[in-house]
C-alpha cells in the first residue's frame, strides 16, 4: 500500500481508503455487521489506514462499527461528517446557513460523532453538504474556529455537493478548510478543471469519492441488472440509465483495450493518477472487495497515453437528480 499526504493536515493516508456508507445499514440493503467488521479488519490488514464515515450513515451506525473495529487506535485516520440540519442533500441554493449548519447544531453533532467513534478528537470533520454562499458568513467561520479551539477536531473539511466541484472555492479561500471530498471518476472528470489546480496550489487534501459511479465502473451494472426493492440504485439507475451506462462502459473497454473484469482496477488507477488526489474511497462490504481494492495501489498510476484516451469518456450528467 502506498501513502500520500492529506493536504496540510499532517496525516499520511493510504491512497486507497474505505468509504463506510455501505456498512451503515441505511440506503444500502443487505449490510451485515459481522461481515462489515471482517471487511474493516481485512482492509486494515491490507494496509488501509483511512476510513471515511458520517453521522448520517445509519444514524451513527457506521461510526459505531469503526469504533468496534479499531477503538482509539492512533494508526487509523477517520474522517466523519456533520449532516445538514434540514436533512436535505445536496444543499439547495436558497437554503440559509441557519437551517443547515447553525453553530450549536454543528457542535452538538460533533459530540455525537465522537461518542459513536469512542474518540476524544475527530481526525477530519466535514460538512456533509455545501453552498459556497455560506463561506463569508461570520457564524460559519466562527463555528470552524470553535471546533479547532476546542481541541476536538484536527482537520476541517467539505464534502462537496454532487457534481459541483467549483462550489467550494470561496470556502477554500478563507484558509479554514483542510480537505475536500468530491465525486471524481472516469465519467466525472470536472474536478480537474478548477478544483484540483486550486487544491494543489494551496495544499488542500482531496478525497475522491464514488470512483465506481455507484457501480457503473465495476462493469456489473447491465441492462438486465435488478436491485433489491429498497436499494437507492433503483432511482439512480432508473429508466433507461442502465443501458446508457452499459453503452458508455463498452466504449471504455473498446478505447482502452481492457476487459470488463478489469474495469474496477482501471477506475481506481484513474483516480490515483491525478497528483491532487490524496485518497480514493470506494465502498466495500466484503473482505475480498477490500483485498482487491487495496491491491490496486501496487499497480501505480495509469500511463499518460491511457489518461489521454480516457478523456473521451468524460460524461457530464447527474443521476442523483
C-alpha positions as CSV (number, residue, x, y, z in Angstrom):
1,X,0.0,0.0,0.0
2,X,1.2,3.5,-0.9
3,X,0.5,6.5,1.2
4,X,0.1,10.2,0.4
5,X,-0.1,13.4,2.4
6,X,-3.6,14.6,3.2
7,X,-3.0,18.2,2.3
8,X,-1.6,20.2,5.2
9,X,-3.3,18.1,7.9
10,X,-0.1,16.3,8.7
11,X,-1.7,12.9,8.1
12,X,-0.2,10.3,5.8
13,X,-3.1,8.3,4.5
14,X,-3.4,5.2,2.4
15,X,-4.1,6.1,-1.2
16,X,-6.9,3.5,-1.2
17,X,-9.3,4.5,1.6
18,X,-12.5,3.0,2.9
19,X,-15.9,4.5,2.1
20,X,-18.1,3.5,5.0
21,X,-21.6,4.5,3.8
22,X,-22.4,1.0,2.7
23,X,-21.9,-0.6,6.1
24,X,-24.2,1.9,7.8
25,X,-27.4,0.0,7.1
26,X,-29.2,2.9,5.6
27,X,-29.8,3.2,1.8
28,X,-27.6,0.1,1.0
29,X,-29.7,-3.0,1.5
30,X,-28.1,-6.2,3.0
31,X,-25.3,-4.8,5.2
32,X,-24.4,-7.4,7.9
33,X,-22.5,-6.2,10.9
34,X,-20.4,-9.3,11.3
35,X,-19.3,-9.2,7.7
36,X,-18.7,-5.4,7.9
37,X,-16.3,-5.9,10.8
38,X,-14.5,-8.6,8.9
39,X,-14.2,-6.3,5.9
40,X,-12.9,-3.4,8.0
41,X,-10.2,-5.7,9.5
42,X,-9.4,-7.1,6.1
43,X,-8.9,-3.5,4.8
44,X,-6.7,-2.7,7.8
45,X,-4.6,-5.8,7.3
46,X,-4.2,-4.8,3.6
47,X,-2.7,-1.5,4.6
48,X,-5.6,0.8,4.6
49,X,-5.5,3.4,7.3
50,X,-8.0,6.0,6.1
51,X,-11.7,5.5,6.7
52,X,-14.5,7.9,5.8
53,X,-17.8,7.8,7.5
54,X,-20.7,10.2,8.6
55,X,-23.2,10.7,11.4
56,X,-25.9,10.2,8.8
57,X,-24.8,6.8,7.8
58,X,-27.3,4.6,9.6
59,X,-27.8,7.4,12.2
60,X,-24.3,6.8,13.6
61,X,-24.2,3.1,13.0
62,X,-21.3,3.3,10.6
63,X,-19.3,5.4,13.1
64,X,-20.0,2.8,15.8
65,X,-18.8,-0.1,13.7
66,X,-15.5,1.8,13.1
67,X,-15.2,2.2,16.9
68,X,-15.8,-1.6,17.4
69,X,-13.2,-2.4,14.8
70,X,-10.4,0.0,15.8
71,X,-11.1,1.6,19.1
72,X,-8.9,4.5,19.7
73,X,-6.1,3.3,17.5
74,X,-3.8,6.2,16.5
75,X,-2.7,4.2,13.4
76,X,-6.1,4.8,11.8
77,X,-7.3,8.1,10.4
78,X,-11.1,8.6,10.5
79,X,-13.0,11.3,8.7
80,X,-16.6,11.9,9.6
81,X,-19.3,14.4,8.7
82,X,-22.0,16.6,10.2
83,X,-25.3,16.1,8.4
84,X,-27.3,19.1,7.3
85,X,-29.9,20.0,10.0
86,X,-32.7,20.1,7.4
87,X,-31.5,16.7,6.1
88,X,-31.6,17.8,2.5
89,X,-28.9,16.5,0.1
90,X,-27.4,18.3,-1.8
91,X,-27.6,21.8,-0.3
92,X,-30.2,23.9,-2.0
93,X,-29.2,27.3,-3.5
94,X,-31.7,29.2,-1.4
95,X,-31.1,27.4,1.9
96,X,-29.9,29.7,4.6
97,X,-27.0,28.7,6.8
98,X,-29.2,28.8,10.0
99,X,-31.4,26.0,8.6
100,X,-28.4,23.8,7.6
101,X,-25.4,24.3,9.8
102,X,-26.2,26.6,12.8
103,X,-23.3,26.7,15.1
104,X,-24.9,25.0,18.1
105,X,-26.2,22.1,16.0
106,X,-22.8,21.5,14.4
107,X,-21.0,21.4,17.7
108,X,-23.7,19.1,19.2
109,X,-23.3,16.8,16.1
110,X,-19.6,16.7,16.6
111,X,-20.2,15.4,20.2
112,X,-22.5,12.7,18.9
113,X,-19.9,11.6,16.4
114,X,-17.1,11.5,19.0
115,X,-19.3,9.4,21.2
116,X,-20.1,7.0,18.4
117,X,-16.4,6.8,17.4
118,X,-15.3,6.5,21.1
119,X,-12.7,9.1,20.5
120,X,-11.8,12.4,22.1
121,X,-10.8,14.0,18.8
122,X,-12.0,13.8,15.2
123,X,-9.2,13.5,12.8
124,X,-11.2,15.2,10.0
125,X,-14.7,16.6,10.5
126,X,-16.5,17.5,7.3
127,X,-19.6,19.5,6.4
128,X,-21.8,16.9,4.6
129,X,-23.2,19.3,2.0
130,X,-22.1,22.7,0.9
131,X,-23.2,26.0,-0.5
132,X,-20.3,28.5,-1.2
133,X,-22.5,31.4,-0.3
134,X,-22.0,30.4,3.4
135,X,-18.3,30.8,3.2
136,X,-18.2,34.5,4.0
137,X,-20.8,34.3,6.8
138,X,-19.3,35.1,10.3
139,X,-21.3,32.3,12.0
140,X,-19.8,29.6,9.8
141,X,-16.3,30.9,10.2
142,X,-16.7,31.2,14.0
143,X,-18.1,27.6,14.1
144,X,-14.9,26.3,12.4
145,X,-12.7,28.2,14.8
146,X,-14.7,26.9,17.8
147,X,-14.2,23.4,16.6
148,X,-10.5,23.8,16.2
149,X,-10.1,25.8,19.5
150,X,-11.9,23.0,21.4
151,X,-9.2,20.6,20.5
152,X,-11.8,18.1,19.4
153,X,-11.1,18.5,15.7
154,X,-7.7,18.2,14.0
155,X,-8.8,19.0,10.4
156,X,-11.9,20.5,8.9
157,X,-13.3,19.5,5.5
158,X,-16.1,19.9,3.0
159,X,-18.0,17.1,1.3
160,X,-18.9,19.0,-1.9
161,X,-22.4,18.7,-3.4
162,X,-22.8,16.0,-6.1
163,X,-21.1,17.1,-9.4
164,X,-20.4,20.7,-8.2
165,X,-16.6,20.8,-7.7
166,X,-16.5,24.5,-8.2
167,X,-19.0,25.1,-5.4
168,X,-16.2,25.2,-2.8
169,X,-13.5,27.7,-3.9
170,X,-14.8,30.6,-1.8
171,X,-14.7,28.4,1.3
172,X,-11.2,27.2,0.5
173,X,-10.1,30.8,0.0
174,X,-10.9,31.5,3.7
175,X,-8.0,29.3,4.7
176,X,-10.2,27.5,7.2
177,X,-10.6,24.2,5.2
178,X,-8.0,21.4,5.1
179,X,-9.7,18.8,2.9
180,X,-12.4,18.5,0.2
181,X,-14.3,15.4,-0.7
182,X,-15.6,15.3,-4.2
183,X,-17.1,13.0,-6.8
184,X,-14.3,12.1,-9.2
185,X,-14.2,9.2,-11.7
186,X,-13.7,8.3,-15.3
187,X,-17.1,9.8,-16.2
188,X,-17.0,12.9,-14.0
189,X,-13.6,14.4,-14.7
190,X,-14.7,18.0,-13.9
191,X,-12.7,18.4,-10.7
192,X,-9.6,18.6,-12.9
193,X,-10.8,21.9,-14.4
194,X,-10.7,24.2,-11.4
195,X,-10.8,22.4,-8.1
196,X,-7.7,20.2,-8.4
197,X,-5.3,23.0,-9.5
198,X,-6.5,25.1,-6.6
199,X,-6.0,22.3,-4.1
200,X,-2.6,21.6,-5.4
201,X,-1.5,25.2,-5.1
202,X,-2.9,25.6,-1.6
203,X,-2.1,22.2,-0.1
204,X,-5.7,21.1,0.3
205,X,-6.2,17.4,0.7
206,X,-8.5,15.7,-1.8
207,X,-10.7,12.7,-1.0
208,X,-12.1,11.2,-4.2
209,X,-15.5,9.6,-3.7
210,X,-17.7,7.5,-6.0
211,X,-14.8,6.2,-8.1
212,X,-17.1,3.4,-9.4
213,X,-20.1,5.7,-10.2
214,X,-22.3,3.7,-7.8
215,X,-21.3,0.5,-9.6
216,X,-21.3,1.6,-13.2
217,X,-17.5,1.4,-13.5
218,X,-17.3,-2.1,-12.0
219,X,-18.9,-3.4,-15.2
220,X,-21.7,-5.1,-13.1
221,X,-24.5,-2.7,-14.0
222,X,-26.0,-4.1,-17.1
223,X,-29.4,-3.5,-18.8
224,X,-30.8,-6.6,-17.1
225,X,-29.5,-5.8,-13.6
226,X,-32.0,-5.8,-10.8
227,X,-31.7,-4.3,-7.3
228,X,-33.5,-5.0,-4.1
229,X,-36.7,-3.0,-3.7
230,X,-35.4,-0.6,-1.2
231,X,-31.9,-0.1,-2.8
232,X,-31.4,3.6,-3.7
233,X,-29.8,2.4,-7.0
234,X,-33.3,1.7,-8.3
235,X,-33.6,5.5,-8.5
236,X,-30.0,6.2,-9.5
237,X,-30.2,3.8,-12.4
238,X,-33.9,4.3,-13.2
239,X,-35.5,4.4,-16.6
240,X,-33.0,3.7,-19.4
241,X,-30.0,4.6,-17.4
242,X,-28.7,1.1,-17.0
243,X,-28.5,0.8,-20.8
244,X,-26.9,4.2,-21.1
245,X,-24.2,3.2,-18.5
246,X,-23.5,-0.1,-20.2
247,X,-23.1,1.6,-23.6
248,X,-20.6,4.0,-22.0
249,X,-18.7,1.2,-20.3
250,X,-18.4,-0.6,-23.6
251,X,-16.8,2.5,-25.1
252,X,-14.2,2.5,-22.3
253,X,-13.5,-1.2,-22.8
254,X,-13.1,-0.6,-26.6
255,X,-11.0,2.5,-26.3
256,X,-8.6,1.2,-23.7
257,X,-8.3,-2.4,-24.9
258,X,-9.2,-3.6,-21.4
259,X,-11.9,-6.1,-20.3
260,X,-15.0,-5.6,-18.2
261,X,-13.4,-7.5,-15.4
262,X,-10.5,-5.1,-15.3
263,X,-12.7,-2.0,-15.0
264,X,-12.6,-1.7,-11.2
265,X,-8.8,-1.6,-11.3
266,X,-8.8,0.9,-14.2
267,X,-11.3,3.1,-12.3
268,X,-9.2,3.3,-9.2
269,X,-6.0,3.8,-11.0
270,X,-7.6,6.6,-13.0
271,X,-8.4,8.5,-9.7
272,X,-4.9,7.9,-8.3
273,X,-3.2,9.1,-11.5
274,X,-4.0,12.7,-10.6
275,X,-1.4,14.1,-8.1
276,X,-4.0,16.3,-6.4
277,X,-5.8,13.2,-5.0
278,X,-4.8,12.1,-1.5
279,X,-7.0,9.1,-1.2
280,X,-9.8,7.4,-3.2
281,X,-12.6,5.9,-1.1
282,X,-14.6,3.1,-2.7
283,X,-17.3,1.4,-0.7
284,X,-16.5,-2.1,0.5
285,X,-18.8,-4.7,2.1
286,X,-16.9,-7.9,1.7
287,X,-13.3,-8.8,2.7
288,X,-12.5,-9.8,-0.8
289,X,-13.5,-6.4,-2.0
290,X,-11.1,-4.8,0.5
291,X,-8.3,-7.0,-0.6
292,X,-8.9,-6.4,-4.3
293,X,-9.1,-2.7,-3.9
294,X,-6.0,-2.5,-1.8
295,X,-4.0,-4.4,-4.3
296,X,-4.6,-1.7,-6.9
297,X,-2.2,0.6,-5.0
298,X,0.7,-1.5,-6.1
299,X,-0.2,-1.1,-9.8
300,X,0.7,2.6,-9.8
301,X,-0.8,5.3,-11.9
302,X,-2.0,4.9,-15.5
303,X,0.2,5.9,-18.4
304,X,-0.1,9.3,-19.9
305,X,-1.5,7.6,-23.1
306,X,-4.2,5.8,-21.0
307,X,-5.2,9.1,-19.3
308,X,-5.4,10.8,-22.7
309,X,-7.6,8.0,-24.1
310,X,-9.9,8.2,-21.1
311,X,-10.6,11.9,-21.7
312,X,-13.0,10.8,-24.4
313,X,-15.1,9.0,-21.7
314,X,-15.9,12.2,-19.8
315,X,-19.7,12.2,-19.4
316,X,-21.4,15.2,-17.8
317,X,-24.7,14.2,-16.2
318,X,-26.3,13.9,-12.7
319,X,-28.1,10.7,-11.9
320,X,-28.8,11.9,-8.4
321,X,-31.4,14.3,-9.6
